[in-house]
């Protein structure tokens, strides 16, 4: 353990009479959970034992009980919490380096040698607990990267001249032809040769809706096939797939933080060598001039205690831990004191769109009956929902949910058929109903009429399919036909969160510049969301590596970037940023593990609030370090230049610790969450 740990720690149809098509569970969009439990780590078990023994001994000690009642408990605390850092310190010493691990163990043993067993045990417990938290963070990061690899299936169906065969994906080669059945995950990056389906690729691009895949379109390993069968030609070695590159990006971005850690370790080395050298000098010089051995040893041990970084550790941690506790009460999980401190250093914010600024799921935003259809909004919505009711498509679920929200009665649907990428047909109340895309095979005149009724800008007819499917407000247009005649359109969109604009404004006030929107979605939708939230810098159609590139460009310009996201595709940027925040409710495991903080309740407005809290904590840290440093300096000079009685040295040392600790606890107050000029905190 090091000092920085102390200080921060072909198209197919499906009918009701056909065999059931595998359904897509929402959990399939996230990385499978593989989390190391805290007590599964030996460091955690030893730290727990040391803490339990220390807390058991404390009341007996203060009650002046006989030494034999609490002495063994202190011994257990020393052994349980100290054996591993002592061993690591000795190994470092063998490698001709001296670190704080060994220094703290020596200080703890020295304190015990002169009767200050409690001080030594406290140092041991702090050390053991910090080591356990560091081990847990390391294990959880490894879990999340391993879990990402589970997105890609273990096997794939390869088409050969003799038929089909199941092979491990790591044996696939460029040029192999794969059969992707409905509901299966795609095993390799490639291109569609035959078939029509929709792929849920939210884990890669962040797009909230499945994307239509037809011959010639690219597909990505780990994304989820919809209700159609596809034949895909492998175009990239599995080791070079997008998923594999995301893993590499996360690992590389995490390592970019190492230079700061190396700098701290250099300071730690110099500090450790300096304290040891000073302690030996304090012991040897008086002894050489005739002082008695006991007196020289007592002075040296007193110096070791008052010069130890324990006071600095406790001066730093209370403000940060108090800030973490206060943030936790308001639904923001900050993973460590280091993460809390880094949040306060940011001067630029970059935000993902889908699931971050927006809700991450489509909902009906407009119901537009066609002129002469004889339907009002409620009747049109009920008709579309009845036809869509058997479908598993996200748009279908949104339409049904909108009808239920209005308490509309849904007539039973018969002869239901879904055509991947186009829509559904069904018989409702004896009428043939079609619900689907504007380009679902209808003639151009009907498309033009539908667009006019829906308010869609068709331009000159040279627009892309996305343009025809997208409403002027950034929503997806769905046509509803009855017996072949257009009766209306529905518009569905992924709406911005209610507090998205407030959050963007808050981050702008904190950093002095507007946040940057980084999204894998198309530019038109991204621009609509940016306009609604007051963001001016928009970068769309980004792959995960593009988001990392954007973050690093900002960093090369001297900015300290806060990135906020929720998906697997956001994890590399979360790791590369100076500080990362993940949206917790629908966030992928990898994003949650990679981020420095998690907004558990998905309240975006909590992000600027936690940044302000972090800045307040950092101010208190500076205050506390000045107080602790002043006390240590005075006590050390007193011991060197005069005669500092051991009880007074311990009292001064512990008194400064209590003082800075109480100062740090001020952030536990409810008022610390928001500035006074912002009014009372929100009701929880």
VEXVO-520183 format. One line per 5 residues: number of its first residue (from 0); their letters; for each residue x, y, z of C-alpha. Coordinates in steps of 0.02 Angstrom, whole numbers, plus 32768, in hexadecimal, padded with zeros to 4 digits. Example, Ala and Ser with C-alpha at 12.3 -4.5 7.8 and 13.67 -1.06 7.14 Angstrom:
BEGIN
0> AS> 8267:7F1F:8186 ~ 82AC:7FCB:8165
END
This chain:
BEGIN
0> XXXXX> 8000:8000:8000 ~ 803E:80AF:7FDA ~ 8023:815D:801F ~ 7FA6:818D:7F99 ~ 7F33:8104:7FD8
5> XXXXX> 7F37:8156:8083 ~ 7F19:8202:803F ~ 7E8D:81D4:7FC4 ~ 7E76:8124:7FBD ~ 797E:7D66:7723
10> XXXXX> 78E6:7DBC:776C ~ 7873:7D4D:77D1 ~ 77C7:7D67:781B ~ 7785:7D2C:78C2 ~ 76CE:7D09:78E3
15> XXXXX> 766D:7CD5:797B ~ 7663:7C26:7932 ~ 771F:7C1A:7915 ~ 779F:7BD6:7990 ~ 77C6:7C5A:7A13
20> XXXXX> 7850:7CD3:79EA ~ 78CF:7CEC:7A75 ~ 78A4:7D8B:7AD2 ~ 7924:7E0D:7B02 ~ 7930:7E2B:7BBA
25> XXXXX> 7965:7ED9:7BEF ~ 79F4:7E90:7C52 ~ 7A3E:7E4C:7BB2 ~ 7A72:7EFD:7B85 ~ 7AEA:7F08:7C17
30> XXXXX> 7B8A:7EAF:7C43 ~ 7B6D:7E12:7CAA ~ 7B8F:7E35:7D60 ~ 7C2D:7DE5:7DA4 ~ 7C59:7E41:7E43
35> XXXXX> 7CDB:7E12:7EC3 ~ 7C92:7E17:7F70 ~ 7CEC:7E81:7FF0 ~ 7D08:7DF4:806C ~ 7D47:7D82:7FE1
40> XXXXX> 7DE8:7DE7:7FE7 ~ 7E69:7DB2:806A ~ 7E98:7E69:8084 ~ 7DE4:7E8E:80B5 ~ 7DDB:7DFE:8130
45> XXXXX> 7E7D:7E2E:8185 ~ 7E47:7EE5:818E ~ 7DA0:7EB2:81D9 ~ 7DF5:7E48:825C ~ 7E6F:7ED4:8289
50> XXXXX> 7DE2:7F54:8297 ~ 7D75:7EE1:8300 ~ 7E05:7EBD:8377 ~ 7E30:7F76:8386 ~ 7D7C:7FAB:83A7
55> XXXXX> 7D6B:7F21:8429 ~ 7E07:7F59:8484 ~ 7DDE:8012:8482 ~ 7D54:8016:8508 ~ 7DB8:7FA4:857A
60> XXXXX> 7E4F:8014:8569 ~ 7DF1:80B3:8590 ~ 7D9A:805F:8622 ~ 7E44:803B:8672 ~ 7E25:7F81:866D
65> XXXXX> 7EB9:7F0E:8691 ~ 7F36:7F07:8603 ~ 7F1D:7E4D:85E8 ~ 7E68:7E6F:85B2 ~ 7E91:7EE2:8520
70> XXXXX> 7F49:7EBD:84FE ~ 7F26:7E1E:849B ~ 7EA3:7E7B:8435 ~ 7F20:7F01:8406 ~ 7F9B:7E77:83DA
75> XXXXX> 7F1B:7E2A:8365 ~ 7EFF:7ED4:8313 ~ 7FBA:7EEB:82FA ~ 7FD2:7E3D:82B0 ~ 7F34:7E37:8244
80> XXXXX> 7F4A:7EE5:81F9 ~ 8006:7EF1:81F8 ~ 8050:7E4F:81BA ~ 802C:7E6D:8101 ~ 8069:7F23:80F5
85> XXXXX> 8100:7EF0:815E ~ 8127:7E64:80E5 ~ 8110:7ED9:8050 ~ 817F:7F5A:80A3 ~ 8208:7EDA:80C0
90> XXXXX> 81FC:7EA1:800B ~ 820D:7F56:7FD3 ~ 82A1:7F6A:8046 ~ 82F1:7ED2:7FF7 ~ 82DA:7F2C:7F4F
95> XXXXX> 8337:7FC1:7F98 ~ 829E:8030:7FAB ~ 8251:8072:8049 ~ 8196:8094:804C ~ 8117:80D0:80C8
100> XXXXX> 80D8:801E:80E5 ~ 8171:7FF1:8148 ~ 817D:809D:8197 ~ 80CD:8091:81DD ~ 80EB:7FE3:8221
105> XXXXX> 818A:801F:8276 ~ 812F:80B6:82BC ~ 80A3:8046:82FD ~ 811E:7FCE:834E ~ 8182:805F:8392
110> XXXXX> 80E6:80AA:83E0 ~ 80BF:8003:8430 ~ 8172:7FF5:846F ~ 8161:8095:84D3 ~ 80B3:806E:8514
115> XXXXX> 8048:80C4:8492 ~ 7FF2:8026:8458 ~ 7F50:807E:8425 ~ 7FA9:80F6:83AE ~ 8002:8067:835B
120> XXXXX> 7F64:8000:8349 ~ 7F09:8094:82FC ~ 7F91:80A5:8278 ~ 7F84:7FEB:8253 ~ 7EC7:7FEF:8240
125> XXXXX> 7ECD:8084:81CA ~ 7F51:802E:8161 ~ 7EF2:7F89:8158 ~ 7E4D:7FDC:8129 ~ 7E9D:8045:80A0
130> XXXXX> 7EF1:7FAA:8059 ~ 7E4D:7F4B:8056 ~ 7DF4:7FD7:7FF9 ~ 7E80:7FE1:7F79 ~ 7E77:7F24:7F5D
135> XXXXX> 7DBA:7F2E:7F46 ~ 7DC7:7FB9:7EC6 ~ 7E49:7F55:7E64 ~ 7DE0:7EB7:7E69 ~ 7D40:7F0F:7E33
140> XXXXX> 7D98:7F5E:7D9E ~ 7DD8:7EB3:7D68 ~ 7D28:7E6D:7D7E ~ 7CDC:7EF1:7D0D ~ 7D5B:7ED7:7C81
145> XXXXX> 7D43:7E1B:7C89 ~ 7C86:7E35:7C88 ~ 7C94:7E9E:7BEA ~ 7CDD:7E09:7B8F ~ 7C3F:7DA7:7BBB
150> XXXXX> 7BDE:7E18:7B44 ~ 7C22:7DB4:7AB3 ~ 7BDC:7D02:7AAA ~ 7C50:7C70:7AC7 ~ 7C1C:7C19:7A26
155> XXXXX> 7BD8:7C47:797B ~ 7B80:7BE8:78F0 ~ 7BF3:7BDF:785A ~ 7BAA:7BB6:77AF ~ 7C13:7B39:774B
160> XXXXX> 7C01:7ADE:76A7 ~ 7BC0:7A48:7708 ~ 7B42:7AA8:7771 ~ 7B57:7AFE:7819 ~ 7BCD:7AE4:78AB
165> XXXXX> 7BDF:7B32:7958 ~ 7C8F:7B75:7977 ~ 7CE1:7BDE:79FF ~ 7CE5:7C94:79CC ~ 7DA0:7C9C:79E7
170> XXXXX> 7DB5:7C20:7957 ~ 7D58:7C8E:78DB ~ 7DBA:7CD7:784B ~ 7D9F:7D69:77D7 ~ 7D30:7D2D:7747
175> XXXXX> 7CCE:7CAE:77AD ~ 7C12:7CB1:7793 ~ 7BA4:7CAE:7830 ~ 7AED:7C8D:784C ~ 7AA3:7D00:78D1
180> XXXXX> 79FB:7CC1:790D ~ 7974:7D2E:795D ~ 79A0:7D5F:7A0F ~ 7A57:7D2C:7A01 ~ 7AED:7D99:7A24
185> XXXXX> 7B5A:7DBD:798E ~ 7C00:7D63:799F ~ 7C74:7DCE:7936 ~ 7C83:7E75:78DE ~ 7C48:7E5E:782A
190> XXXXX> 7BD2:7E8E:779E ~ 7B23:7E4D:7777 ~ 7B1C:7DDD:76DC ~ 7A65:7DAD:76E5 ~ 79CD:7DCB:7753
195> XXXXX> 7978:7E5A:77A9 ~ 7971:7E78:7863 ~ 7991:7EFB:78E7 ~ 7A27:7EFD:795B ~ 7A24:7F41:7A0B
200> XXXXX> 7ACD:7F97:7A10 ~ 7AB0:800B:7AA2 ~ 7B47:7FBD:7AF9 ~ 7BB9:7FFC:7A6F ~ 7B70:809D:7A28
205> XXXXX> 7AF4:80D1:7AAE ~ 7A63:80D6:7A32 ~ 79C4:80B7:7A96 ~ 7968:805D:7A08 ~ 7997:7FC1:79A6
210> XXXXX> 79E8:7FE8:78FE ~ 79A8:7F9E:785A ~ 7A25:7F26:780B ~ 7A17:7EF8:7753 ~ 7A95:7EAE:76D6
215> XXXXX> 7B30:7F1B:76D1 ~ 7B1D:7F60:7782 ~ 7BA3:7F48:7806 ~ 7B82:7EE8:78A6 ~ 7BEA:7EE7:7945
220> XXXXX> 7C19:7E59:79B9 ~ 7BB9:7E56:7A5C ~ 7B20:7EB0:7A19 ~ 7A78:7E57:7A22 ~ 7A1B:7E1B:7987
225> XXXXX> 7960:7E3B:7982 ~ 78D7:7DD2:7933 ~ 7925:7DB3:7888 ~ 79A9:7D38:784F ~ 7A4B:7D7B:7806
230> XXXXX> 7ADB:7D33:77A4 ~ 7B79:7D93:77CD ~ 7C28:7D8F:7784 ~ 7CB2:7DA7:7807 ~ 7D1B:7E40:77DB
235> XXXXX> 7D86:7E53:7876 ~ 7DE7:7DD8:78E1 ~ 7D8E:7DBC:7988 ~ 7E28:7DFC:79E3 ~ 7E13:7EA2:7987
240> XXXXX> 7D56:7EB5:799F ~ 7D08:7F53:79E2 ~ 7CE9:7EFD:7A89 ~ 7DA0:7EC7:7A94 ~ 7DD7:7F78:7A69
245> XXXXX> 7D68:7FBE:7AF3 ~ 7DBF:7F4B:7B70 ~ 7E68:7F88:7B33 ~ 7E31:803E:7B3B ~ 7DF5:802B:7BEE
250> XXXXX> 7E99:7FDD:7C22 ~ 7F03:805D:7BC6 ~ 7E9E:80F1:7C05 ~ 7EAB:80B1:7CB7 ~ 7F67:80A9:7CA7
255> XXXXX> 7F6F:8160:7C71 ~ 7F52:818F:7D27 ~ 7FF3:8136:7D5A ~ 8069:81CE:7D48 ~ 8010:8228:7DD6
260> XXXXX> 801C:818C:7E40 ~ 80D5:817B:7E17 ~ 80F1:822F:7E4D ~ 809C:820E:7EF3 ~ 8105:8172:7F0B
265> XXXXX> 81A2:81D9:7EF2 ~ 816A:8252:7F79 ~ 813F:81BE:7FE8 ~ 81ED:8175:7FD2 ~ 8243:8217:7FFF
270> XXXXX> 81D1:8232:8093 ~ 81F0:8183:80D6 ~ 82AC:818F:80C3 ~ 82AC:823B:8113 ~ 8248:8207:81AC
275> XXXXX> 82B1:816B:81C7 ~ 8352:81CC:81B4 ~ 8314:8253:822A ~ 82DA:81D3:82AB ~ 8382:817B:82A9
280> XXXXX> 83D9:8223:82BA ~ 836A:8256:834B ~ 8398:81B1:839F ~ 8452:81AB:8375 ~ 848C:825D:838F
285> XXXXX> 8457:826E:8446 ~ 8499:81C1:8467 ~ 8542:81F1:841F ~ 854A:8285:8495 ~ 852D:821D:852F
290> XXXXX> 846F:8215:853D ~ 842A:8177:858B ~ 83E4:80F1:8519 ~ 8332:80FA:855C ~ 8328:81B6:854B
295> XXXXX> 836D:81B5:849B ~ 82F6:812B:8468 ~ 8262:8185:84B6 ~ 828C:8226:8459 ~ 829F:81C7:83B5
300> XXXXX> 81FA:816B:83CA ~ 81A4:820D:83F7 ~ 81EA:8259:8359 ~ 81AF:81C4:82F3 ~ 80FF:81D8:8339
305> XXXXX> 80EE:8294:8323 ~ 813F:828E:8277 ~ 80D3:81FE:823A ~ 8055:8225:81B1 ~ 7FC3:81E6:821A
310> XXXXX> 7F8B:8297:8240 ~ 7F99:82C7:8189 ~ 7F35:822D:8158 ~ 7EA9:8256:81CE ~ 7EB2:830D:819F
315> XXXXX> 7E91:82DF:80EB ~ 7E12:8254:80F9 ~ 7D85:829E:8165 ~ 7D54:8328:80EA ~ 7D58:82B1:8057
320> XXXXX> 7D00:8224:80B2 ~ 7C7E:829D:80F6 ~ 7C61:82DB:8046 ~ 7C4F:8227:800B ~ 7BCF:8206:8094
325> XXXXX> 7B6C:82A3:806B ~ 7B6E:827B:7FB2 ~ 7B33:81CA:7FDA ~ 7A9D:820D:803A ~ 7A6C:826C:7F9E
330> XXXXX> 7A7D:81D9:7F27 ~ 7B30:81EC:7EE9 ~ 7BAB:8160:7F0E ~ 7C5D:81A2:7F08 ~ 7CD2:810E:7F0B
335> XXXXX> 7D68:8154:7F66 ~ 7DB2:81EE:7FB5 ~ 7E24:8200:7F1E ~ 7D8C:81FE:7EAC ~ 7D37:8282:7F17
340> XXXXX> 7DCE:82F2:7F0C ~ 7DDE:82DF:7E50 ~ 7D28:8311:7E35 ~ 7D50:83BC:7E7D ~ 7DE2:83D6:7E06
345> XXXXX> 7D80:83CC:7D63 ~ 7D6E:8465:7CF3 ~ 7D14:8417:7C5D ~ 7C7E:83A2:7C54 ~ 7C58:8325:7BC9
350> XXXXX> 7BB0:82CC:7BC7 ~ 7B6C:8232:7B71 ~ 7ABC:8242:7B2A ~ 7A57:81A1:7B30 ~ 7A33:816D:7BE3
355> XXXXX> 7A92:8202:7C27 ~ 7A45:82A3:7BE8 ~ 79AE:8240:7BAD ~ 7944:81BA:7BFE ~ 798D:8132:7B8F
360> XXXXX> 78E6:80EA:7B56 ~ 7868:8123:7AD2 ~ 77BF:816A:7AFF ~ 772E:81AD:7A9A ~ 773E:8269:7A88
365> XXXXX> 76B8:828C:7A04 ~ 761B:8237:79C4 ~ 75E1:827E:791E ~ 7540:823B:78CF ~ 7538:8251:7812
370> XXXXX> 74B6:82C7:77C9 ~ 7417:8267:779F ~ 7449:81CC:7802 ~ 73B9:81E2:787B ~ 742E:81BF:790D
375> XXXXX> 745F:822F:799C ~ 7505:8220:79F8 ~ 74C5:81A0:7A76 ~ 7477:8131:79F1 ~ 7514:8138:7984
380> XXXXX> 7585:810C:7A15 ~ 7514:807E:7A4E ~ 7510:8037:799E ~ 75CE:803B:798D ~ 75E8:7FF3:7A3C
385> XXXXX> 7570:7F63:7A1A ~ 75D1:7F32:797F ~ 7679:7F47:79D6 ~ 7648:7EEE:7A76 ~ 7693:7E42:7A49
390> XXXXX> 7738:7E91:7A0F ~ 77D9:7E95:7A76 ~ 7822:7F2A:7A17 ~ 7851:7FC1:7A84 ~ 77E4:8034:7A1A
395> XXXXX> 7752:7FBC:7A2F ~ 7768:7FB7:7AEB ~ 776C:8075:7AEF ~ 76CA:8082:7A8B ~ 7672:8004:7AFB
400> XXXXX> 76B2:805D:7B96 ~ 766E:8104:7B56 ~ 75C3:80B6:7B38 ~ 75C0:806A:7BE5 ~ 75F3:8110:7C32
405> XXXXX> 7554:8159:7BE7 ~ 74EC:80C3:7C24 ~ 74BB:8097:7B72 ~ 7466:7FF2:7B4C ~ 74CB:7F85:7AD5
410> XXXXX> 7468:7F13:7A62 ~ 74B0:7E65:7A48 ~ 7522:7E4E:79B2 ~ 751C:7DB7:793F ~ 758E:7D7B:78B2
415> XXXXX> 761F:7DE1:78F8 ~ 76BB:7DE7:788C ~ 775D:7E45:78A8 ~ 77D4:7E6C:7819 ~ 7880:7E9C:785E
420> XXXXX> 78B0:7F4D:7835 ~ 7806:7F7B:77ED ~ 777A:7F66:786C ~ 76E6:7EF8:789A ~ 763E:7EC8:7853
425> XXXXX> 75A7:7E84:78B0 ~ 74EB:7E78:78A4 ~ 7494:7EE6:7926 ~ 73D6:7EEB:7931 ~ 73CD:7E9C:7884
430> XXXXX> 743B:7F23:7832 ~ 74EA:7F05:77EB ~ 7563:7F75:784B ~ 7617:7F9E:781A ~ 768D:7FFA:7890
435> XXXXX> 773C:801C:784F ~ 77C1:808C:7806 ~ 779B:810F:7782 ~ 780A:80AD:7708 ~ 77BC:8003:772F
440> XXXXX> 779C:7FD7:767A ~ 770F:8051:7658 ~ 770A:80B9:75BB ~ 775E:8162:75B3 ~ 76BA:81C3:75AC
445> XXXXX> 767D:8175:764D ~ 7724:819D:769D ~ 7715:8252:766D ~ 7666:825E:76B2 ~ 769C:820E:7754
450> XXXXX> 772C:8285:7767 ~ 76BC:8319:7748 ~ 7641:82E0:77CB ~ 76CD:82BE:7846 ~ 7721:8363:782A
455> XXXXX> 77C0:8310:77E9 ~ 7835:836E:7777 ~ 7852:82FC:76E1 ~ 78C2:8376:7688 ~ 78DC:8352:75D0
460> XXXXX> 78CA:8297:75DB ~ 7985:827A:75E1 ~ 798C:8264:769D ~ 79C5:81C4:76F1 ~ 7952:8144:7740
465> XXXXX> 797D:818E:77E9 ~ 7943:8238:77AF ~ 789B:81F4:7776 ~ 7885:8193:7818 ~ 78AF:8227:7886
470> XXXXX> 7838:82AF:78BB ~ 786B:8366:78B2 ~ 787C:8363:796E ~ 78F3:82D1:796D ~ 7871:8249:7988
475> XXXXX> 784C:81A9:792A ~ 77AF:81AC:78BD ~ 773E:8113:78B9 ~ 76B1:8102:7838 ~ 760A:80B4:7865
480> XXXXX> 75A0:806E:77D6 ~ 74F2:8021:77D8 ~ 74C2:7FB1:7745 ~ 7551:8000:76E1 ~ 7520:80B5:7702
485> XXXXX> 7586:812B:776D ~ 7528:8159:780D ~ 75B3:81B5:7868 ~ 7664:81B8:78AA ~ 76B7:81AA:7953
490> XXXXX> 7759:81FF:7985 ~ 77CB:81AD:7A04 ~ 7866:81F9:7A4F ~ 78E5:81E1:7AD7 ~ 78BE:827B:7B3E
495> XXXXX> 7941:82DF:7B9D ~ 7939:82C8:7C58 ~ 78D7:834C:7CB5 ~ 7976:838D:7D09 ~ 79E8:8383:7C70
500> XXXXX> 79E3:843E:7C49 ~ 79FD:846A:7D01 ~ 7A93:83F6:7D09 ~ 7AE2:843E:7C6D ~ 7ACC:84ED:7CB1
505> XXXXX> 7B14:84BA:7D5A ~ 7BAE:846D:7D0B ~ 7BC4:8506:7C9D ~ 7BC1:8575:7D38 ~ 7C42:8508:7D8F
510> XXXXX> 7CBC:84F4:7CFF ~ 7CA0:8596:7CA0 ~ 7C7E:853E:7BFB ~ 7BEA:84DD:7BB5 ~ 7BF2:841F:7BC1
515> XXXXX> 7C1E:83B8:7B28 ~ 7BA1:8338:7AE7 ~ 7BF4:8295:7AAF ~ 7B7D:8214:7A66 ~ 7B75:8180:79F2
520> XXXXX> 7AC9:81B5:79B5 ~ 7AAA:8210:7912 ~ 7AD0:82CA:7901 ~ 7A1B:8301:78EC ~ 79DE:82B1:798C
525> XXXXX> 7A79:82EA:79E9 ~ 7A5D:839D:79B1 ~ 79A8:839A:79ED ~ 79DC:835E:7A9A ~ 7A67:83DF:7AA1
530> XXXXX> 79EF:846A:7A76 ~ 7975:8431:7AFC ~ 79FE:842F:7B80 ~ 7A5F:84CB:7B4F ~ 7AFC:8471:7B14
535> XXXXX> 7B58:84BF:7A82 ~ 7BE9:8446:7A62 ~ 7BA1:83A7:7A14 ~ 7C03:8312:79D1 ~ 7B98:8284:798C
540> XXXXX> 7BAA:81D8:7939 ~ 7C3C:81AF:79AB ~ 7C7D:80FF:79CD ~ 7CCA:80DC:7A79 ~ 7D79:8104:7A3C
545> XXXXX> 7D3A:81A8:79F3 ~ 7CF9:81DC:7A9D ~ 7DA3:81B5:7AE9 ~ 7DF6:821C:7A5F ~ 7D83:82AF:7A84
550> XXXXX> 7DA9:82A6:7B3E ~ 7E63:829D:7B1F ~ 7E5D:8330:7AA6 ~ 7E11:8398:7B31 ~ 7E95:835B:7BA9
555> XXXXX> 7F21:8386:7B31 ~ 7ED9:8436:7B2F ~ 7EF8:843D:7BE9 ~ 7E48:8413:7C25 ~ 7E1B:839E:7CB4
560> XXXXX> 7D85:8343:7C70 ~ 7CEF:82FD:7CCB ~ 7C97:8279:7C60 ~ 7BE6:823F:7C87 ~ 7BA1:81A2:7C34
565> XXXXX> 7B45:8100:7C52 ~ 7B6D:807A:7BCF ~ 7BF7:8000:7BA7 ~ 7C24:8073:7B17 ~ 7C44:80FD:7B96
570> XXXXX> 7CBC:8099:7C03 ~ 7D5C:80C7:7BA5 ~ 7D33:8180:7BAE ~ 7D06:816E:7C67 ~ 7DB1:8122:7C85
575> XXXXX> 7E0E:81A1:7C1B ~ 7DBD:823A:7C69 ~ 7E04:8292:7D00 ~ 7D64:8260:7D5B ~ 7CD5:81F2:7D21
580> XXXXX> 7C20:81E8:7D5C ~ 7BA9:815C:7D29 ~ 7AEB:815F:7D2C ~ 7ABE:80CF:7D9D ~ 7A0C:8099:7D7B
585> XXXXX> 7A29:8055:7CCB ~ 7AE6:8060:7CC5 ~ 7B4C:7FCC:7C89 ~ 7BB8:7F70:7D07 ~ 7C55:7FA7:7CAC
590> XXXXX> 7C23:805F:7CB2 ~ 7BF5:8050:7D6A ~ 7C9B:7FFF:7D96 ~ 7D06:8073:7D2A ~ 7CB8:8115:7D68
595> XXXXX> 7CF8:8173:7DFF ~ 7C45:8194:7E37 ~ 7B97:8150:7E16 ~ 7AF5:81B4:7E18 ~ 7A89:812D:7E66
600> XXXXX> 79E2:8186:7E54 ~ 7A05:81C6:7DA4 ~ 79EE:827B:7DDD ~ 7A5C:82DC:7D64 ~ 7A55:8378:7DCF
605> XXXXX> 7AB8:8319:7E52 ~ 7B53:8323:7DE3 ~ 7B77:83DF:7DF5 ~ 7B47:83CF:7EAC ~ 7BCA:8348:7ECD
610> XXXXX> 7C4C:83AE:7E6F ~ 7C2A:8442:7EE2 ~ 7C32:83CE:7F79 ~ 7CD9:838C:7F3E ~ 7D1E:843B:7F2D
615> XXXXX> 7CE5:8462:7FDF ~ 7D3B:83C3:801B ~ 7DDC:83F2:7FC3 ~ 7DDB:849C:8019 ~ 7DC8:8447:80C1
620> XXXXX> 7E54:83CF:8096 ~ 7EC8:8461:8078 ~ 7E94:84B0:811D ~ 7EAD:840E:817B ~ 7F56:83EC:812D
625> XXXXX> 7F90:8498:8163 ~ 7F55:8477:8215 ~ 7F9F:83C8:821A ~ 8041:8402:81CC ~ 804F:8490:8249
630> XXXXX> 8035:841B:82DC ~ 80B2:839C:829A ~ 8133:8423:8279 ~ 8120:846E:8327 ~ 8126:83C5:837D
635> XXXXX> 81BB:8389:8319 ~ 821C:842B:833A ~ 81ED:8420:83F2 ~ 822F:836F:83FB ~ 82CE:839B:839D
640> XXXXX> 82F7:8441:83EE ~ 82B1:8426:849B ~ 8267:839C:8503 ~ 81BB:8363:84CB ~ 816D:82F1:854D
645> XXXXX> 8125:8257:84FC ~ 8074:8270:8544 ~ 8073:8323:8504 ~ 80B2:82EC:845A ~ 802A:826A:844E
650> XXXXX> 7FA8:82E7:848B ~ 7FDF:8369:840A ~ 7FE3:82E8:8382 ~ 7F38:82A1:83AD ~ 7EF0:834E:83D2
655> XXXXX> 7F1B:838A:8323 ~ 7ECB:82ED:82DE ~ 7E2A:830E:833D ~ 7E29:83C4:8308 ~ 7E3C:83A5:824F
660> XXXXX> 7DC4:8311:825A ~ 7D3A:837E:82A3 ~ 7D5C:8401:821F ~ 7D46:8380:8196 ~ 7CA4:8340:81E0
665> XXXXX> 7C51:83E6:81B9 ~ 7C29:83A1:810D ~ 7BB1:8325:815C ~ 7B35:83B2:8174 ~ 7AA0:83B6:80FE
670> XXXXX> 7ACC:8467:80C7 ~ 7B70:8428:8080 ~ 7B17:83D7:7FEC ~ 7AE3:847E:7FA0 ~ 7B21:852F:7FAC
675> XXXXX> 7ABC:85A3:801E ~ 7A87:860F:7F8A ~ 7A38:8578:7F37 ~ 79B5:8561:7FBD ~ 7986:84C8:801E
680> XXXX> 79B8:841B:7FE2 ~ 793B:83B8:7F7E ~ 78C5:8347:7FDC ~ 78FB:8294:7FCD
END
